[in-house]
Amino acid sequence: MALLLTERDVAELLTMDIAIEAVEEGFRQQAEAQASNSPRLRLPLGKGAFNFMAAAAPGLGVMGMKTYGVFGAGGAKFYVQLYSTENGELMAVIEANTMGQIRTGAASGLATKLMAREDSSDVGIIGSGFQARTQLEAVCRVRDVKTVRVFSRTVDRRDEFARWASEVLEVSTTAVDSAEECIRGSDVAIAITSAASPVIKGAWLKDGAHVNAAGSNHWMRREIDSDTVMRSRVIVTDDVEQAKIECGDLILPVDKGGLRWRQVHELSELVSGAVQGRHDDNDITLFESQGVALEDIATGIRILQMAREKGIGREVSL
């Protein structure tokens, strides 16, 4: 019997704190050679694409995949299937839009926990879409954030985001009129956009800043300029092999010879302690979030465990 979990079920069960713990455990398993990740595959479909990503974590007793189709402005529907690594049985099918939104924020939260200065309290976030909320929430979970500035192209949306963050996250948030005003002075700078060209410039970053670039996962798109990359003493991504395929922020500096892939580390190396998140308070650090299946199955198995404990979801006989 497999458990079917809907978006509503996921929203009832999954919190940001749980997601950060789950994602960290997934990368810890990878560091201990008890988990592996396969880069995303995109199958072109004329006006859209079918996306497939998979991972296995024997240390957590789970393997699985996330699939979704992208068709223009119609949005995507995400589904995660979890299988047992003991007997191969299908354990769960999860509607994963909400889960994906939270786990993407959680990965940035984990990176911030391991890379940002301990005294980080000022955040600049570019982007005010549905993913932006969990990005900021996750950073607020791991650092004592006092002030936030938000910028996006649409005035109404950035004003709405500022109101939401002030009320829900209880952190003083101001909508500003430019990307530069948003980022200058930030201890943590976040880019969570669908921009094709950089929205964060390295010249704006103060010494000691940490950057989460979380919106772009296509080789043709960039959220940060090459100066940001070159100023970063520590560069981390969730999966280097996937970044080689779709991280435009890093592919361009590598192609131009300013960066080598061996200088880019994986989040699992930070979790294990093999790599330091920063060497001193003046370091600029960078996390490039691509979104990987290991994050999905690590979060998914936690959701499944909680669902079984609380009797949530619908059993499906196959």
Secondary structure, 3 states (H helix, E strand, C coil): CEEEECHHHHHHHCCHHHHHHHHHHHHHHHHCCCCEEEEEEEEECCCCEEEEEEEEEHHHCEEEEEEEEECHHHCEEEEEEEEECCCCCEEEEEECHHHHHHHHHHHHHHHHHHHCCCCCCEEEEECCCHHHHHHHHHHHHHCCCCEEEEECCCHHHHHHHHHHHHHHHCCEEEECCCHHHHHCCCCEEEECCCCCCCCECHHHCCCCCEEEECCCCCCCCCCECHHHHHHEEEEEECCHHHHHHHCHHHHHHHHCCCCCHHHEEEHHHHHHCCCCCCCCCCCEEEEECCCCHHHHHHHHHHHHHHHHHHCCCEEECC
